């Protein structure tokens, strides 16, 4: 039997999602908790990697068991008692054997948060960047991202990607009621470190280092040395993973 798991995690204490030898990861932590609870070796597969320090306000993973879980809700309750406070599992849903947390996903969404003032209550949760940014110009530059497919400029060096082609549907900045800047980016796939590299380069547009046309040239150059340094991990959140409705429908919203 295969189960999809909806969860959240705060990534500061982890070396990303994926299991790594000698390091603490989110995947490893959940696998250990499930193995303890179900008294059998459990391996889980996630919707994708998140880098060291990156959080997920919505994430999906799957695992297989030989027999149907009698009470998934009770499993969720007990699992959360075992897991540390920075990981929360919200649902377990039985799905078909064909459903795959990573390969069945059709879209993913990330959000990045910037505060332009010092805030002691959001340390480690946003990028506190006390420089005035031209949000309108950043949005004009972000529109360029919707017009291209090759994101080699923002690909991490030596990532061994089979392709750097991605199709983006959304790339926009919004100013929230408290003044926090939120960048939402949505597409079929993302390259390792891609979102943080894009944000860092767009911020350089916002502070006047690059014009919108220069940003376009940087994107089209397919030269990663021309992108700005990546934005800090603490402002980045995986915020959605979408699947075809017959396979799985999201049950939790934040």
FISE-926800 format. One record per atom (N, C-alpha, C): x, y, z; residue in three letters; atom name. Coordinates in steps of 0.2 Angstrom, whole numbers. Example, Ala and Ser with C-alpha at 12.3 -4.5 7.8 and 13.67 -1.06 7.14 Angstrom:
2
      xx      yy      zz   code   site
      66     -28      39    ALA      N
      62     -22      39    ALA     CA
      66     -16      39    ALA      C
      64     -11      35    SER      N
      68      -5      36    SER     CA
      64       0      39    SER      C
END
This chain:
254
      xx      yy      zz   code   site
       4      -6       0    UNK      N
       0       0       0    UNK     CA
       4       6       0    UNK      C
       2      11      -4    UNK      N
       6      17      -4    UNK     CA
       2      23      -1    UNK      C
       6      27       3    UNK      N
       3      33       6    UNK     CA
       6      39       5    UNK      C
       3      45       3    UNK      N
       5      51       2    UNK     CA
       5      55       9    UNK      C
      10      58      11    UNK      N
      10      62      17    UNK     CA
      11      69      16    UNK      C
       7      73      19    UNK      N
       7      81      18    UNK     CA
      10      83      25    UNK      C
      15      87      24    UNK      N
      19      90      30    UNK     CA
      22      97      29    UNK      C
      25      99      34    UNK      N
      28     105      35    UNK     CA
      35     105      38    UNK      C
      40     109      37    UNK      N
      46     109      41    UNK     CA
      49     115      41    UNK      C
      53     117      46    UNK      N
      57     123      47    UNK     CA
      64     120      46    UNK      C
      67     123      41    UNK      N
      73     120      38    UNK     CA
      80     122      42    UNK      C
      80     126      46    UNK      N
      86     129      49    UNK     CA
      91     124      52    UNK      C
      88     118      55    UNK      N
      92     113      58    UNK     CA
      94     108      54    UNK      C
      93     108      47    UNK      N
      94     102      43    UNK     CA
      98     104      37    UNK      C
     102      99      35    UNK      N
     105     100      28    UNK     CA
     101      98      22    UNK      C
      95     101      22    UNK      N
      91     100      16    UNK     CA
      86      94      18    UNK      C
      82      93      13    UNK      N
      77      87      13    UNK     CA
      81      80      12    UNK      C
      85      80       8    UNK      N
      88      73       6    UNK     CA
      93      70      11    UNK      C
      92      64      12    UNK      N
      96      60      16    UNK     CA
     104      61      14    UNK      C
     108      62      19    UNK      N
     115      63      17    UNK     CA
     119      60      22    UNK      C
     124      56      20    UNK      N
     129      53      25    UNK     CA
     132      58      30    UNK      C
     131      56      36    UNK      N
     135      60      41    UNK     CA
     131      67      43    UNK      C
     125      68      40    UNK      N
     122      75      41    UNK     CA
     115      73      43    UNK      C
     112      78      46    UNK      N
     105      77      48    UNK     CA
     100      80      43    UNK      C
      96      76      40    UNK      N
      91      79      35    UNK     CA
      84      78      37    UNK      C
      79      81      34    UNK      N
      72      80      35    UNK     CA
      70      73      33    UNK      C
      72      71      28    UNK      N
      70      64      25    UNK     CA
      72      59      31    UNK      C
      79      59      33    UNK      N
      81      54      37    UNK     CA
      77      54      44    UNK      C
      76      60      46    UNK      N
      72      61      53    UNK     CA
      65      58      52    UNK      C
      62      59      47    UNK      N
      55      56      46    UNK     CA
      55      49      46    UNK      C
      60      46      42    UNK      N
      61      39      41    UNK     CA
      62      36      48    UNK      C
      66      39      52    UNK      N
      68      36      58    UNK     CA
      62      35      63    UNK      C
      58      41      62    UNK      N
      52      41      66    UNK     CA
      47      36      64    UNK      C
      46      35      57    UNK      N
      41      30      55    UNK     CA
      43      23      56    UNK      C
      50      22      56    UNK      N
      52      15      57    UNK     CA
      51      13      64    UNK      C
      52      18      69    UNK      N
      51      17      76    UNK     CA
      43      16      77    UNK      C
      39      20      74    UNK      N
      32      19      75    UNK     CA
      29      13      72    UNK      C
      31      11      66    UNK      N
      28       5      62    UNK     CA
      32      -1      63    UNK      C
      37      -1      67    UNK      N
      41      -7      68    UNK     CA
      44     -11      62    UNK      C
      45      -7      57    UNK      N
      48     -10      51    UNK     CA
      52      -4      47    UNK      C
      57      -6      43    UNK      N
      61      -1      40    UNK     CA
      57       2      35    UNK      C
      56       9      35    UNK      N
      52      13      31    UNK     CA
      57      18      27    UNK      C
      56      18      20    UNK      N
      60      23      16    UNK     CA
      54      28      13    UNK      C
      56      34      13    UNK      N
      51      39      10    UNK     CA
      54      42       4    UNK      C
      50      44       0    UNK      N
      52      48      -6    UNK     CA
      48      55      -6    UNK      C
      52      60      -7    UNK      N
      49      67      -7    UNK     CA
      48      70     -13    UNK      C
      44      75     -13    UNK      N
      42      79     -20    UNK     CA
      48      82     -23    UNK      C
      54      83     -20    UNK      N
      60      86     -22    UNK     CA
      65      88     -17    UNK      C
      70      90     -19    UNK      N
      75      92     -14    UNK     CA
      74     100     -12    UNK      C
      75     101      -6    UNK      N
      76     108      -3    UNK     CA
      83     108      -1    UNK      C
      86     114      -2    UNK      N
      93     115       1    UNK     CA
      94     116       8    UNK      C
     100     116      10    UNK      N
     101     117      18    UNK     CA
      98     123      20    UNK      C
      94     123      25    UNK      N
      91     129      28    UNK     CA
      85     131      25    UNK      C
      83     128      20    UNK      N
      76     130      16    UNK     CA
      71     127      20    UNK      C
      65     130      20    UNK      N
      59     127      24    UNK     CA
      54     125      19    UNK      C
      49     122      21    UNK      N
      43     120      17    UNK     CA
      37     121      21    UNK      C
      32     126      19    UNK      N
      26     127      22    UNK     CA
      21     122      19    UNK      C
      23     118      14    UNK      N
      19     113      11    UNK     CA
      24     108       7    UNK      C
      23     102       9    UNK      N
      28      97       6    UNK     CA
      24      90       6    UNK      C
      26      86       1    UNK      N
      23      80       0    UNK     CA
      28      74      -1    UNK      C
      27      69       3    UNK      N
      31      63       2    UNK     CA
      27      57       2    UNK      C
      30      51       0    UNK      N
      26      45       0    UNK     CA
      30      39       3    UNK      C
      27      34       5    UNK      N
      30      28       7    UNK     CA
      26      22       6    UNK      C
      29      16       6    UNK      N
      25      10       5    UNK     CA
      25       5      11    UNK      C
      20       2      12    UNK      N
      19      -3      18    UNK     CA
      15      -9      15    UNK      C
      17     -15      18    UNK      N
      14     -21      15    UNK     CA
       6     -21      16    UNK      C
       4     -19      22    UNK      N
      -3     -19      24    UNK     CA
      -6     -12      25    UNK      C
     -12     -11      24    UNK      N
     -16      -5      25    UNK     CA
     -16      -3      32    UNK      C
     -14       4      33    UNK      N
     -14       6      40    UNK     CA
     -21       7      42    UNK      C
     -23       4      48    UNK      N
     -29       4      51    UNK     CA
     -32      10      53    UNK      C
     -28      15      55    UNK      N
     -30      21      57    UNK     CA
     -25      27      55    UNK      C
     -25      29      49    UNK      N
     -20      34      47    UNK     CA
     -20      40      52    UNK      C
     -26      42      54    UNK      N
     -26      48      59    UNK     CA
     -22      47      65    UNK      C
     -23      41      68    UNK      N
     -19      39      74    UNK     CA
     -11      39      72    UNK      C
     -10      37      67    UNK      N
      -3      36      65    UNK     CA
       0      43      64    UNK      C
      -4      48      61    UNK      N
      -1      55      61    UNK     CA
       0      58      68    UNK      C
      -5      56      73    UNK      N
      -5      59      79    UNK     CA
       2      56      83    UNK      C
       3      50      82    UNK      N
       9      47      86    UNK     CA
      15      49      83    UNK      C
      15      50      76    UNK      N
      21      52      72    UNK     CA
      23      59      75    UNK      C
      19      63      75    UNK      N
      20      70      78    UNK     CA
      23      70      85    UNK      C
      21      65      89    UNK      N
      24      65      96    UNK     CA
      31      63      96    UNK      C
      33      59      90    UNK      N
      40      57      90    UNK     CA
      44      62      86    UNK      C
      42      65      81    UNK      N
      46      70      77    UNK     CA
      47      76      81    UNK      C
      53      79      80    UNK      N
      55      86      83    UNK     CA
      50      91      81    UNK      C
      50      97      85    UNK      N
      45     102      84    UNK     CA
      45     105      78    UNK      C
      51     105      74    UNK      N
      51     109      68    UNK     CA
      49     104      62    UNK      C
      46      99      63    UNK      N
      43      95      57    UNK     CA
      36      93      60    UNK      C
      31      94      55    UNK      N
      24      92      57    UNK     CA
      21      89      51    UNK      C
      18      83      53    UNK      N
      15      79      48    UNK     CA
       7      80      49    UNK      C
       4      82      43    UNK      N
      -3      83      44    UNK     CA
      -8      78      41    UNK      C
      -7      75      36    UNK      N
     -11      70      33    UNK     CA
      -7      64      31    UNK      C
     -11      58      31    UNK      N
      -9      52      27    UNK     CA
     -14      50      23    UNK      C
     -13      49      16    UNK      N
     -19      47      12    UNK     CA
     -16      41       7    UNK      C
     -21      36       7    UNK      N
     -19      30       3    UNK     CA
     -20      32      -4    UNK      C
     -15      31      -8    UNK      N
     -15      32     -15    UNK     CA
     -14      26     -20    UNK      C
     -14      27     -26    UNK      N
     -13      21     -30    UNK     CA
      -5      20     -31    UNK      C
      -3      14     -33    UNK      N
       4      12     -33    UNK     CA
       7      16     -38    UNK      C
       3      19     -43    UNK      N
       6      23     -48    UNK     CA
       8      30     -46    UNK      C
       5      32     -41    UNK      N
       6      39     -38    UNK     CA
      13      40     -35    UNK      C
      17      45     -37    UNK      N
      24      46     -35    UNK     CA
      25      53     -33    UNK      C
      27      54     -27    UNK      N
      27      61     -24    UNK     CA
      32      65     -28    UNK      C
      37      63     -31    UNK      N
      41      67     -36    UNK     CA
      39      67     -43    UNK      C
      39      61     -46    UNK      N
      38      61     -53    UNK     CA
      31      62     -55    UNK      C
      26      62     -51    UNK      N
      19      63     -53    UNK     CA
      17      71     -52    UNK      C
      21      74     -49    UNK      N
      20      81     -47    UNK     CA
      20      85     -54    UNK      C
      16      90     -55    UNK      N
      15      93     -62    UNK     CA
      17     101     -61    UNK      C
      17     103     -55    UNK      N
      19     110     -53    UNK     CA
      22     111     -46    UNK      C
      26     115     -45    UNK      N
      29     117     -38    UNK     CA
      29     125     -38    UNK      C
      28     127     -32    UNK      N
      28     134     -30    UNK     CA
      33     136     -24    UNK      C
      37     141     -25    UNK      N
      41     143     -20    UNK     CA
      39     151     -18    UNK      C
      40     153     -12    UNK      N
      39     160     -10    UNK     CA
      46     162      -6    UNK      C
      47     168      -8    UNK      N
      53     171      -4    UNK     CA
      51     177      -1    UNK      C
      53     178       5    UNK      N
      51     184       9    UNK     CA
      57     188      11    UNK      C
      56     195      10    UNK      N
      61     200      12    UNK     CA
      58     205      16    UNK      C
      61     207      22    UNK      N
      59     212      26    UNK     CA
      65     218      25    UNK      C
      62     224      24    UNK      N
      67     229      23    UNK     CA
      68     233      30    UNK      C
      68     230      35    UNK      N
      69     233      42    UNK     CA
      71     227      46    UNK      C
      74     229      52    UNK      N
      77     224      57    UNK     CA
      71     222      61    UNK      C
      70     215      62    UNK      N
      64     212      65    UNK     CA
      66     207      70    UNK      C
      67     207      76    UNK      N
      70     202      80    UNK     CA
      65     196      81    UNK      C
      59     197      79    UNK      N
      54     191      79    UNK     CA
      54     187      73    UNK      C
      57     189      68    UNK      N
      57     185      61    UNK     CA
      65     183      59    UNK      C
      69     183      64    UNK      N
      76     181      63    UNK     CA
      76     174      60    UNK      C
      79     172      55    UNK      N
      80     166      52    UNK     CA
      74     164      48    UNK      C
      69     168      48    UNK      N
      63     166      44    UNK     CA
      62     171      38    UNK      C
      65     176      37    UNK      N
      65     181      31    UNK     CA
      72     183      30    UNK      C
      73     186      24    UNK      N
      79     190      23    UNK     CA
      78     197      25    UNK      C
      82     199      30    UNK      N
      81     206      33    UNK     CA
      86     210      29    UNK      C
      84     214      24    UNK      N
      88     217      19    UNK     CA
      86     224      19    UNK      C
      90     229      23    UNK      N
      88     235      24    UNK     CA
      90     240      19    UNK      C
      88     239      13    UNK      N
      90     243       7    UNK     CA
      83     244       3    UNK      C
      81     250       1    UNK      N
      75     251      -2    UNK     CA
      76     248      -9    UNK      C
      70     245     -11    UNK      N
      70     241     -18    UNK     CA
      64     244     -22    UNK      C
      66     244     -28    UNK      N
      61     246     -33    UNK     CA
      57     240     -35    UNK      C
      51     239     -32    UNK      N
      47     233     -33    UNK     CA
      44     233     -40    UNK      C
      42     239     -43    UNK      N
      39     239     -49    UNK     CA
      44     237     -55    UNK      C
      51     239     -54    UNK      N
      56     237     -59    UNK     CA
      57     230     -58    UNK      C
      57     227     -52    UNK      N
      59     220     -51    UNK     CA
      53     216     -54    UNK      C
      47     218     -54    UNK      N
      42     214     -57    UNK     CA
      42     215     -65    UNK      C
      45     220     -67    UNK      N
      46     220     -75    UNK     CA
      51     216     -77    UNK      C
      56     215     -73    UNK      N
      62     210     -74    UNK     CA
      59     203     -73    UNK      C
      55     202     -68    UNK      N
      53     195     -67    UNK     CA
      48     193     -73    UNK      C
      45     197     -76    UNK      N
      41     195     -82    UNK     CA
      46     192     -88    UNK      C
      52     194     -88    UNK      N
      57     190     -92    UNK     CA
      57     183     -91    UNK      C
      57     181     -85    UNK      N
      57     174     -83    UNK     CA
      52     170     -86    UNK      C
      46     173     -88    UNK      N
      40     169     -91    UNK     CA
      41     168     -98    UNK      C
      46     172    -101    UNK      N
      47     172    -108    UNK     CA
      53     167    -110    UNK      C
      56     164    -106    UNK      N
      62     159    -107    UNK     CA
      60     152    -105    UNK      C
      64     148    -107    UNK      N
      64     141    -105    UNK     CA
      71     138    -102    UNK      C
      76     141    -105    UNK      N
      83     139    -103    UNK     CA
      85     143     -97    UNK      C
      86     140     -91    UNK      N
      88     143     -85    UNK     CA
      95     141     -83    UNK      C
     100     140     -88    UNK      N
     107     139     -86    UNK     CA
     110     144     -82    UNK      C
     108     150     -83    UNK      N
     111     156     -79    UNK     CA
     110     155     -72    UNK      C
     105     152     -70    UNK      N
     103     151     -63    UNK     CA
     104     144     -60    UNK      C
     108     140     -64    UNK      N
     109     133     -62    UNK     CA
     115     132     -58    UNK      C
     115     129     -52    UNK      N
     121     128     -48    UNK     CA
     126     124     -52    UNK      C
     133     126     -51    UNK      N
     138     123     -55    UNK     CA
     139     116     -53    UNK      C
     140     111     -58    UNK      N
     141     104     -56    UNK     CA
     135     101     -53    UNK      C
     129     103     -55    UNK      N
     123     100     -53    UNK     CA
     121      93     -57    UNK      C
     124      92     -62    UNK      N
     123      86     -67    UNK     CA
     115      86     -69    UNK      C
     113      91     -70    UNK      N
     106      91     -73    UNK     CA
     105      88     -80    UNK      C
     100      84     -81    UNK      N
      99      82     -88    UNK     CA
      97      87     -93    UNK      C
      94      92     -90    UNK      N
      92      98     -94    UNK     CA
      91     104     -89    UNK      C
      92     110     -92    UNK      N
      90     116     -88    UNK     CA
      84     119     -90    UNK      C
      80     116     -94    UNK      N
      74     118     -96    UNK     CA
      68     118     -91    UNK      C
      65     124     -90    UNK      N
      60     124     -85    UNK     CA
      54     129     -88    UNK      C
      48     127     -86    UNK      N
      42     131     -89    UNK     CA
      39     135     -83    UNK      C
      40     141     -82    UNK      N
      37     145     -77    UNK     CA
      30     148     -79    UNK      C
      26     148     -74    UNK      N
      19     151     -75    UNK     CA
      18     157     -71    UNK      C
      21     158     -65    UNK      N
      21     164     -61    UNK     CA
      28     166     -59    UNK      C
      29     172     -59    UNK      N
      35     175     -56    UNK     CA
      33     183     -54    UNK      C
      32     184     -48    UNK      N
      30     191     -46    UNK     CA
      31     193     -39    UNK      C
      32     199     -38    UNK      N
      33     202     -31    UNK     CA
      27     205     -29    UNK      C
      25     205     -23    UNK      N
      20     208     -20    UNK     CA
      22     211     -13    UNK      C
      19     217     -11    UNK      N
      21     220      -5    UNK     CA
      15     218       0    UNK      C
      16     215       6    UNK      N
      11     213      10    UNK     CA
       9     219      15    UNK      C
       4     218      19    UNK      N
       1     223      23    UNK     CA
       7     226      28    UNK      C
      11     222      30    UNK      N
      16     225      35    UNK     CA
      23     227      31    UNK      C
      23     227      25    UNK      N
      28     230      21    UNK     CA
      33     224      19    UNK      C
      32     218      21    UNK      N
      36     212      19    UNK     CA
      35     211      11    UNK      C
      41     210       8    UNK      N
      41     208       1    UNK     CA
      40     201       0    UNK      C
      36     199      -4    UNK      N
      35     191      -6    UNK     CA
      36     190     -13    UNK      C
      40     186     -15    UNK      N
      41     184     -22    UNK     CA
      38     177     -23    UNK      C
      34     176     -27    UNK      N
      30     170     -29    UNK     CA
      33     167     -35    UNK      C
      35     161     -36    UNK      N
      37     158     -42    UNK     CA
      35     151     -43    UNK      C
      32     150     -49    UNK      N
      28     143     -49    UNK     CA
      30     140     -56    UNK      C
      31     134     -57    UNK      N
      33     131     -63    UNK     CA
      33     123     -62    UNK      C
      34     120     -68    UNK      N
      34     113     -68    UNK     CA
      40     110     -65    UNK      C
      46     113     -64    UNK      N
      52     111     -61    UNK     CA
      56     116     -59    UNK      C
      61     115     -55    UNK      N
      66     120     -53    UNK     CA
      73     117     -52    UNK      C
      78     120     -54    UNK      N
      85     118     -54    UNK     CA
      87     119     -47    UNK      C
      92     116     -45    UNK      N
      95     117     -38    UNK     CA
      98     124     -37    UNK      C
      96     127     -32    UNK      N
      98     134     -31    UNK     CA
      95     139     -35    UNK      C
      91     137     -40    UNK      N
      88     142     -45    UNK     CA
      85     148     -42    UNK      C
      80     146     -37    UNK      N
      76     152     -35    UNK     CA
      80     157     -31    UNK      C
      85     154     -27    UNK      N
      89     159     -23    UNK     CA
      93     163     -28    UNK      C
      95     160     -33    UNK      N
     100     164     -38    UNK     CA
      95     169     -41    UNK      C
      89     167     -43    UNK      N
      85     172     -47    UNK     CA
      83     178     -42    UNK      C
      81     176     -36    UNK      N
      80     182     -31    UNK     CA
      86     186     -30    UNK      C
      92     184     -29    UNK      N
      97     188     -28    UNK     CA
      99     193     -34    UNK      C
      97     190     -40    UNK      N
      98     194     -46    UNK     CA
      93     200     -47    UNK      C
      87     198     -45    UNK      N
      81     202     -45    UNK     CA
      82     208     -40    UNK      C
      85     206     -34    UNK      N
      86     211     -29    UNK     CA
      91     216     -32    UNK      C
      96     214     -36    UNK      N
     101     219     -39    UNK     CA
      98     223     -44    UNK      C
      92     221     -47    UNK      N
      88     225     -51    UNK     CA
      85     230     -47    UNK      C
      82     228     -41    UNK      N
      78     233     -37    UNK     CA
      82     238     -34    UNK      C
      89     237     -33    UNK      N
      93     242     -29    UNK     CA
      97     246     -35    UNK      C
      96     245     -41    UNK      N
      98     249     -46    UNK     CA
     105     246     -49    UNK      C
     107     241     -47    UNK      N
     114     238     -50    UNK     CA
     112     236     -58    UNK      C
     107     233     -59    UNK      N
     105     231     -66    UNK     CA
      99     234     -68    UNK      C
      98     236     -75    UNK      N
      92     238     -78    UNK     CA
      88     232     -79    UNK      C
      82     233     -81    UNK      N
      78     227     -84    UNK     CA
      81     224     -90    UNK      C
      83     228     -94    UNK      N
      86     225    -100    UNK     CA
      93     221     -99    UNK      C
      97     224     -94    UNK      N
     103     220     -92    UNK     CA
     101     213     -89    UNK      C
      95     213     -85    UNK      N
      93     207     -82    UNK     CA
      91     202     -88    UNK      C
      88     205     -93    UNK      N
      86     200     -99    UNK     CA
      92     197    -102    UNK      C
      97     202    -103    UNK      N
     104     199    -106    UNK     CA
     107     194    -101    UNK      C
     107     195     -95    UNK      N
     110     190     -90    UNK     CA
     106     183     -91    UNK      C
      99     183     -91    UNK      N
      95     177     -92    UNK     CA
      97     174     -98    UNK      C
      97     177    -104    UNK      N
      98     174    -110    UNK     CA
     105     172    -111    UNK      C
     110     175    -107    UNK      N
     117     173    -108    UNK     CA
     119     166    -107    UNK      C
     115     163    -103    UNK      N
     116     156    -101    UNK     CA
     123     155     -97    UNK      C
     125     160     -94    UNK      N
     131     161     -91    UNK     CA
     130     162     -83    UNK      C
     131     156     -79    UNK      N
     130     157     -72    UNK     CA
     134     162     -69    UNK      C
     140     164     -72    UNK      N
     145     168     -68    UNK     CA
     142     175     -68    UNK      C
     137     177     -73    UNK      N
     134     183     -73    UNK     CA
     128     184     -68    UNK      C
     125     179     -65    UNK      N
     120     180     -60    UNK     CA
     123     182     -54    UNK      C
     119     186     -50    UNK      N
     121     188     -43    UNK     CA
     122     182     -38    UNK      C
     125     183     -33    UNK      N
     125     178     -27    UNK     CA
     118     176     -25    UNK      C
     117     170     -23    UNK      N
     111     168     -21    UNK     CA
     108     171     -15    UNK      C
     102     172     -14    UNK      N
      99     175      -8    UNK     CA
      99     170      -3    UNK      C
     100     172       4    UNK      N
     100     168       9    UNK     CA
      95     163      10    UNK      C
      96     157      12    UNK      N
      91     151      13    UNK     CA
      85     153      17    UNK      C
      86     157      22    UNK      N
      81     158      27    UNK     CA
      75     161      25    UNK      C
      75     164      19    UNK      N
      69     168      16    UNK     CA
      65     163      12    UNK      C
      67     157      10    UNK      N
      64     153       5    UNK     CA
      60     148       8    UNK      C
      54     147       5    UNK      N
      49     142       7    UNK     CA
      46     138       1    UNK      C
      46     132       1    UNK      N
      42     128      -4    UNK     CA
      35     129      -1    UNK      C
      30     131      -6    UNK      N
      24     133      -3    UNK     CA
      18     129      -7    UNK      C
      20     125     -12    UNK      N
      14     121     -15    UNK     CA
      18     116     -19    UNK      C
      14     110     -20    UNK      N
      16     104     -25    UNK     CA
       9     102     -27    UNK      C
       8     102     -34    UNK      N
       2     100     -37    UNK     CA
       3      94     -41    UNK      C
      -3      90     -40    UNK      N
      -3      83     -44    UNK     CA
     -10      83     -48    UNK      C
     -10      79     -53    UNK      N
     -16      78     -57    UNK     CA
     -22      75     -52    UNK      C
     -28      78     -52    UNK      N
     -33      77     -48    UNK     CA
     -35      69     -47    UNK      C
     -35      65     -52    UNK      N
     -36      58     -51    UNK     CA
     -31      55     -46    UNK      C
     -25      57     -46    UNK      N
     -20      54     -42    UNK     CA
     -20      56     -35    UNK      C
     -20      63     -34    UNK      N
     -20      66     -27    UNK     CA
     -22      73     -27    UNK      C
     -26      75     -22    UNK      N
     -29      82     -21    UNK     CA
     -27      84     -14    UNK      C
     -24      90     -14    UNK      N
     -21      93      -8    UNK     CA
     -27      94      -3    UNK      C
     -25      92       3    UNK      N
     -30      92       8    UNK     CA
     -29      98      14    UNK      C
     -23     100      14    UNK      N
     -21     105      19    UNK     CA
     -19     112      16    UNK      C
     -21     117      19    UNK      N
     -19     124      16    UNK     CA
     -17     128      22    UNK      C
     -12     132      20    UNK      N
      -9     137      25    UNK     CA
      -9     144      23    UNK      C
END
